Amino acid sequence: MKKPQWVVEKEQAKRKAEAATVWLFGLHAVRDALRNPAREKLRLVVTKNAYDKLAEDIEASGMEPELTDPRKFNVPIDQGSVHQGAALEVKALNWGSVEEICLASGAGQSGAPTVVLLDQVTDPHNVGAVLRSAEVFGAEAVIATARHAAPETGALAKTASGALERQPYLRVRNLSDTIVKLQEMGFVCLGLDGEAEVTLDEALTGCAGRAVALVMGAEGPGLRQKTKETVDQLVKIPFARDFGSLNVSNAAAVALYAASKR
């Protein structure tokens, strides 16, 4: 029996994802990846100066580094990338499913876990900064869509400054369906919208001891209409002056701090 076209395409996409690799660069990103036993590491290229700074972690990882001249740093990353003399080719991390990560956090049981959902945030620097804030403030995961979202890249990893190795970055097919799934698991889903009537602090006051999902859109477009309709409540971060709005990474840091205090 011939497979349906959608099944064929899904299998092809899975094989492509499994074969894909990522080049991480920068001392922090490379060091944390070397220290991560869950990260499949393929090729390490370093200058003598970078090797001296990473020697202990390189030895512990068991990798054989390729020493290179700083003027001939020949790896497939953007020429303007600040690589600091270190680049590591890896496979993308597989964190598991939303259910595995969020149920393990104890949602609906004890504690008050927090997750961040990003609605079509495509800038890797913004996503990397969100991952860093999520790790600092103890979030369980950052969740984005499989399409129209920043993939795991060297630029993202460098901005995350090591958080990519510790903070689950989950990619889902449909954000609204994931919000519903989290609601069924006991999460209160709050969508950040500058035109909301309720402030984030007011909403969090009623979430003491509850699992919370903070849903954020890209700078400019904000949350999509379907996302707004699916969350439990729209909330805003109040501003002291009529200047504008925070970008998504700054808003995430403020929201995660507020959520961590509940």
N, C-alpha and C positions, 0 to 999 in steps of 0.2 A: 504494500500500500504506500502510495506516494505521500510524503510529509507535506502538510500545509506550508505555504510560503512563509507565514509568520513564524512557524517553528524553525524553519531553515535559517531565517534571518537572525533569530534569537541565538541559535547554536553558533552561527558564524560570529556574531558579536561577542559571545562568551569566549570563543577560541582566540579572537583578536585581543580581547582584554587580557587573557592569560599569557599571551605572547608578548604583550607590551612591556616596555621597561621605562624607568624614569631616571633622569640624571639629577641627583641632589648635589648642591654645591655650597661652599661656605663652611668655615670651620665648625660652627655650632651644629648645623644640619648634618654634616658628615659625621661628626663625633657622636651625636645622639643615635644616628642610624647604625653606626658601628657597635654601639652598646646595646642595641635592641636585638635580642635573640629571635624575635618573631619576624624580623626583616630579612628577606632573601637578598643577599648581596652578591653582585656579579663581577664588578670591575672597579678598582680604585686607582685613581690617577692623582698624584700629589707632587708638588715641588719639594725640594730639600727642606726649605723653611717650614712648610706645612707638615711635612713628615716629622720633623723634630717636635712640633707641638702636639701631634696626634700619635706619637710612637707607641705609647702605652696601650691606647685603645686599638691601634692597628694590630699589635702583637696579640692582644686578648681576642680579637676577632678571628685570627687565623688567616687573614687575607694576605696575599702577596701583592704589595703596592707596585704600581708602575711609576718610577721617578721620571720627572720631566723638567725641561728647562722652562722657567716662567715665561720666556718669550715665545715658546712653542707649545702653549697649553692647548693641545689639539683634542678637545672633546666637544660633542654636539650640544653646546649650550649657546645662548645669545652672546655675541661678542661684548656687549655692554655689561654682562653679568659680573657682579663682584664675587668672584669665586674664592678669593683668598688662597689660591694655590691648591685647592682640594675639591675633587669631584668624585662622586660615587654612583655607579650605575646599579639600580635596584629594581625589584619587582614591587608593584603597589601592594600596600598592606591589605589584608583581608580581615576585617574586624568581626564579621558575622552579621547577623540580622538586627533590625531594630528591636525585635522581641528579645533576642538573646542579651543585648546590651542593657536594655531598659528594665527587663524583668530581673536581671542580675543586680540592678541597682536598688531593688527593694521597693519599687513604686507601689504605693497603696499599702505598704506594710510598715516599715519603720523609716525614720529619716524623712528628708524632703528633697529628693533628687531633682536636678534641673537639666534640661536639654535645650539646645538651640536649633531652630529650623531656619534655613535660609531659602527665601523664595526668589530663585533666579538671580543670585548674586554671582556674577561672572568674573570679577576682578580677583586674580589669585592673591594679590597683596591684601585685599580686604578679608578674604577667607582665611589667609594665614594669620592675620591679626586677630580675627575672631577665635580661631583655634587656640591662640596663645592666651587670650582672656579667659576662654572656657577652661583651660587647664589651670590657670591661676586661681580662678574662683570655684573650682571643684565641680564643674559640670560633668555629666555622664557622657555626652556625645554632642557633636555638631552634625546635623543632618541636612543634606542638600539633594537636589534632584540629579538624576543620572545625566540628563540633558539640560542645556542652558544653565550650567553652573560650572564653577572653576574646578577642573580636574586636579589630581595630585601632580604637582610639577615642582621643579627646582625652585622657582620663584616663590611659590606658595610655602614650600618647606623652609626656605631661608627667612621669610617674614615670620613664620611661626616660631622660629628660633628654637627648634627642638620639640615643640609641642606636638607636631605631627606624629612623632613616634609614641606618644603617650595618650593623646586625646583622640578617641575614635572619630573618624570622619566618614560617615555613612552616606551612601548614595542610593536614593530610592527612585522608583519609577514615577510615582504620583504623590505630590506633597499633600494634597487634600486627603487622600486615602490614608496617608501616614498619620495625619492629624487625628482622623477618626480612630485609627488604631490606638494611638496614644491616649485618647479620651477613654476608650474602652479599658485601657490598662490603669486608669485612675489619674491621668495627668490633666491638670487645668491648662488649657492652651490659650495663651494671651498673644494677640497680634499687635505689634507696635505700629501705630498710625498717628501722624501728627495732628489729625483732625478729630481724634477721639475725644469724648467728653470726660472720660475717667482717666485719672493719672495712674501710672504704673504702681506707685506706692499705695494708692487706695486699693487697687486690685489685689496686690500682694498681701495686704492686711487680712483679707479673707481667705488667704491660702496657707496659713500657718500649719505646718505639718503635712501639707499636700505636695505632691509632685507637680512641677510646673514646666511647661514648654514655652519658651520665648520664640515667637515667630517673627522674622524680620525680612523686609524686602530690600531690593537694590535701591541705591540712592537715585532719586528721580522718580522712577516708576512706582516704587513702594510695593505694597502687597497687591497681588492680583485679586480681582473681585471674588473669584471662587474661594481663595484663601480667606478673605475677609468674612465670607459667609459661613465658613467651616469652623473657625476658631470660636472659643467660648465667649471671648470678650475682646474688644478693641481698646487699647490703652495708649497713653502718650507719655513721653518724658517732658515735663513742663520746662519752659525756658524763661529766664529772667528778662531777656530782651528780645525784641522782634527782629532778630538777625537772620534766622533761617533754621535749618535742621542739621543735626549731626550726621556724619556719614555712618554707614552701617557698622563699621568696626568700632567706632567710638560709642555708638548707641548700644552695641552689644556689651561693651565693657561696663557702661553705666547700669544697664539692665541686669547683667550678671551679678554685679556688686549688690544691687538692691535685692535681688532674689536670694543671695547668699546670707542676707541679714534677717530673713523672715523666720 
